[in-house]
């Protein structure tokens, strides 16, 4: 048996994100996802990572939650999503249920808006 971990921290050299594996290997990443269905989250992070620099904490958390959409077999909810962050002049912070729900609601609304925007185009193609 073993455990894989993502360990995040911030020191005088900047932010750090490490993955440890059950074999004892350790890697450093700028963004990473682990777990049974993590590949879609990794793909999302790889696709968007170049745009992360200079974004607000809010936007970065939204990216993290968006990356979970494809990795979860369940609908995203405050019961199956946890968010925590750490950074310069910011202690390790875990968001509580209502704060997590706020981000999930934004992602759900983005999906609704995207479907609505795509619907007229689909009708025109069918004609």
C-alpha positions as CSV (number, residue, x, y, z in Angstrom):
1,X,0.0,0.0,0.0
2,X,1.1,3.5,-0.6
3,X,-0.1,7.1,-0.8
4,X,0.4,9.7,-3.5
5,X,0.3,13.3,-2.3
6,X,0.2,16.8,-3.8
7,X,2.1,19.1,-1.5
8,X,1.9,22.9,-2.0
9,X,3.9,25.6,-0.4
10,X,5.4,29.0,-0.8
11,X,8.9,30.2,0.4
12,X,11.4,32.9,-0.4
13,X,12.0,31.3,-3.9
14,X,8.3,31.3,-4.8
15,X,5.5,28.8,-5.1
16,X,6.1,25.1,-5.1
17,X,3.9,22.1,-5.9
18,X,5.3,18.6,-5.4
19,X,3.9,15.2,-6.1
20,X,5.0,12.2,-4.1
21,X,4.3,8.7,-5.3
22,X,4.0,5.4,-3.4
23,X,7.4,4.4,-4.8
24,X,9.0,7.4,-3.0
25,X,9.6,9.4,-6.1
26,X,9.1,13.2,-5.8
27,X,8.5,15.6,-8.7
28,X,7.9,19.4,-8.8
29,X,5.2,20.8,-11.1
30,X,3.6,24.2,-11.8
31,X,0.2,22.5,-12.0
32,X,-0.7,18.8,-11.4
33,X,-3.6,16.4,-10.8
34,X,-3.4,12.9,-9.3
35,X,-5.9,10.1,-8.9
36,X,-7.7,7.5,-10.8
37,X,-9.4,9.8,-13.4
38,X,-6.9,12.6,-13.3
39,X,-5.9,12.6,-17.0
40,X,-8.6,14.9,-18.2
41,X,-7.7,17.4,-15.4
42,X,-4.0,17.2,-16.4
43,X,-5.0,17.8,-20.0
44,X,-7.0,20.9,-19.0
45,X,-4.1,22.2,-16.9
46,X,-1.6,21.6,-19.7
47,X,-3.8,23.4,-22.2
48,X,-4.2,26.5,-20.0
49,X,-1.0,26.7,-17.9
50,X,0.6,29.4,-20.0
51,X,-2.2,31.8,-19.1
52,X,-2.0,31.3,-15.3
53,X,0.7,33.8,-14.7
54,X,-0.7,37.1,-13.5
55,X,-4.2,35.8,-13.0
56,X,-6.1,36.6,-9.8
57,X,-6.7,34.0,-7.1
58,X,-10.3,33.8,-8.1
59,X,-9.4,33.0,-11.7
60,X,-6.9,30.4,-10.6
61,X,-9.4,28.7,-8.4
62,X,-11.9,28.7,-11.3
63,X,-9.3,26.9,-13.5
64,X,-8.8,24.3,-10.8
65,X,-12.5,23.6,-10.5
66,X,-12.9,23.6,-14.3
67,X,-10.1,21.0,-14.5
68,X,-12.1,18.7,-12.2
69,X,-15.2,18.7,-14.4
70,X,-13.9,16.0,-16.7
71,X,-12.2,14.0,-14.0
72,X,-15.3,13.5,-11.9
73,X,-18.0,10.9,-12.7
74,X,-20.3,12.8,-10.5
75,X,-21.8,16.3,-10.9
76,X,-19.5,18.8,-9.2
77,X,-20.9,19.9,-5.8
78,X,-19.6,21.2,-2.5
79,X,-19.8,17.6,-1.3
80,X,-17.2,16.3,-3.7
81,X,-15.0,19.3,-4.3
82,X,-12.5,20.8,-1.9
83,X,-10.4,23.9,-2.5
84,X,-7.4,25.1,-0.6
85,X,-4.6,27.5,-1.5
86,X,-1.4,29.0,-0.2
87,X,0.8,31.8,-1.6
88,X,2.9,34.9,-1.0
89,X,1.6,36.7,2.1
90,X,-1.3,34.1,2.2
91,X,-1.5,31.3,4.8
92,X,-2.8,27.9,3.8
93,X,-6.5,28.4,3.5
94,X,-9.3,25.9,2.9
95,X,-12.5,27.2,1.5
96,X,-15.7,26.2,3.3
97,X,-18.9,24.8,1.6
98,X,-20.5,28.1,0.6
99,X,-17.3,29.5,-0.9
100,X,-16.8,26.3,-2.9
101,X,-20.4,26.3,-4.1
102,X,-19.9,29.9,-5.4
103,X,-17.1,28.6,-7.8
104,X,-19.1,25.6,-8.8
105,X,-22.1,27.7,-9.6
106,X,-19.9,29.9,-11.8
107,X,-18.7,26.8,-13.7
108,X,-22.3,25.5,-14.1
109,X,-23.5,28.9,-15.4
110,X,-20.6,28.9,-17.9
111,X,-21.7,25.5,-19.2
112,X,-25.3,26.8,-19.5
113,X,-24.2,29.9,-21.4
114,X,-22.0,27.8,-23.7
115,X,-24.9,25.5,-24.5
116,X,-27.2,28.4,-25.2
117,X,-24.6,30.0,-27.5
118,X,-24.1,26.8,-29.4
119,X,-27.8,26.0,-29.8
120,X,-28.6,28.6,-32.5
121,X,-25.6,27.5,-34.5
122,X,-26.7,23.9,-34.4
123,X,-30.2,24.9,-35.6
124,X,-28.8,26.7,-38.6
125,X,-26.6,23.7,-39.5
126,X,-29.6,21.4,-39.5
127,X,-31.6,23.6,-41.8
